């Protein structure tokens, strides 16, 4: 499973959504601000990173989240 697929799975579970595409805007998909905190916690646990709020807020799609998480991993390794 790719990182994007894992992210999509987590988004669907947390947001109780039937499906989300990798380039689909999360707000347009019906993801609400009520689930944002839970989503951050789930993503941090799944990928072993700490996600700053400002970086998360700049992400609108699962692909955006994947790129951001990858950049955080690189920083943590360096």
N, C-alpha and C positions, 0 to 999 in steps of 0.2 A: 504494500500500500504506500503510495506517495504521501509526502507531507500535505499536499493540497487535498488529497482524498481523506486523510485523517482530519484535517481542519473542517472539511465539509461535513463529515460524520459528526464531529463535536458540535458544530453549529446547528445541525438538524436536531440533535438530541437536546441541547440546551434550549433552543428556540422553539422546540416542538413543531418543526417544519417538516413537511413530507420530502422536500428536496430543495437543494440550492446548487446552482451552477457555479463553477470556479470563477467566472467573471461577473456573477450576478451581484448587484449592490445589495448589501444586507438589509438596509432599511426598506428598499423596494420589495425585498423578499418577505417582508413582514417581521423581521427581527426587531424587537423593541428594546428601548433603553433599560427596561426592567431586567433583561437577561444579560446585560453587558458585564456586570461584575462576575456573575457565574461563568460566563464565557471566558473572561480573562483568567480566572482561577483554573478552569479546565485546560485552557491552552498552555498556561505556565506549567501545570502538572504533566501534561502529555509530552511537552517538548523540553522540559527542564530549563526553562529560561524565565527571567523576570521581565515582564513587559511594562514599560513606562506608559502611563495614560496618554501622553502626547503622541507617542508613536502609534498606539492603538487607534486613536482618534483619526489619524491620517490614513488609516486603512478602510477601504470601502467594500472590498471583495475578498473571497477566500485566497485568491492569488496574491493580493496585496499583503494579506496576513502571512502567507507562506514566505514571501520575499523578506518581510520585516523580521520574522522569526529566524530565518537563515542568517540575516545580518547580525542579529543578536547573538546567535551561536558563534559566529566568527569572532565577534568582539570578546566573548567570554573565553574562547580558546586562546586568543592572543595575549 
